[in-house]
Amino acid sequence: MSGGHWSSAAFKIQNILEEVGVDDYIKKDFSKLSKCLTDLGDALYDIINTLDYDISGDSFIKNKEEYQKYAIKLLKKSLR
């Protein structure tokens, strides 16, 4: 895959959200938001990476409807 279809976008997004989420100021004054940002980064990494593998042909999502349900559930969970 070598960077994937979207040039390692999943990692970049996760990294940015984690950088903001673990910032000392954000953790101290916005602790709930801090957790949401880091959880969202992890969820987006998982989703985008899986889609990237699917679109690049490295692996395939067999049941696209079920995967969408899973991905949406993962996103919602990260925002609680």
For each residue, the residues with C-beta under 8 A, 3 or more apart:
1: 4 52 53 56 58
2:
3: 7 8
4: 1 7 8 9 10 49 52 53 56
5: 52 55 56
6: 9 10 48 52
7: 3 4
8: 3 4 11 12
9: 4 6 12 13 48 52
10: 4 6 13 14 44 45 46 47 48 49 52
11: 8 14 15 45
12: 8 9 15 16
13: 9 10 16 17 41 44 45 48
14: 10 11 17 18 41 42 44 45
15: 11 12 18 19 41
16: 12 13 19 20 41
17: 13 14 20 21 37 38 40 41 44
18: 14 15 21 22 37 38 41
19: 15 16 22 23
20: 16 17 23 26 37
21: 17 18 26 27 33 34 35 36 37 38 41
22: 18 19 26 27 34 38
23: 19 20 26 27 34
24: 27 28
25: 28 29
26: 20 21 22 23 29 30 33 34 37
27: 21 22 23 24 30 31 34
28: 24 25 31
29: 25 26
30: 26 27 33 34
31: 27 28 34 35
32: 35 36
33: 21 26 30 36 37
34: 21 22 23 26 27 30 31 37 38
35: 21 31 32 38 39
36: 21 32 33 39 40 78 79 80
37: 17 18 20 21 26 33 34 40 41
38: 17 18 21 22 34 35 41 42
39: 35 36 42 43 77 78 79
40: 17 36 37 43 44 75 78 79
41: 13 14 15 16 17 18 21 37 38 44 45
42: 14 38 39 45 46 78
43: 39 40 46 47 74 75 77 78
44: 10 13 14 17 40 41 47 48 75
45: 10 11 13 14 41 42 48 49
46: 10 42 43 49 50 74
47: 10 43 44 50 51 71 74 75
48: 6 9 10 13 44 45 51 52
49: 4 10 45 46 52 53
50: 46 47 53 54 61 67 71
51: 47 48 54 55 61
52: 1 4 5 6 9 10 48 49 55 56
53: 1 4 49 50 56 58 59
54: 50 51 57 59 60 61
55: 5 51 52
56: 1 4 5 52 53
57: 54 60
58: 1 53
59: 53 54
60: 54 57
61: 50 51 54 64 67
62:
63: 66 67
64: 61 67 68
65: 68 69
66: 63 69 70
67: 50 61 63 64 70 71
68: 64 65 71 72
69: 65 66 72 73
70: 66 67 73 74
71: 47 50 67 68 74 75
72: 68 69 75 76
73: 69 70 76 77
74: 43 46 47 70 71 77 78
75: 40 43 44 47 71 72 78 79
76: 72 73 79 80
77: 39 43 73 74 80
78: 36 39 40 42 43 74 75
79: 36 39 40 75 76
80: 36 76 77
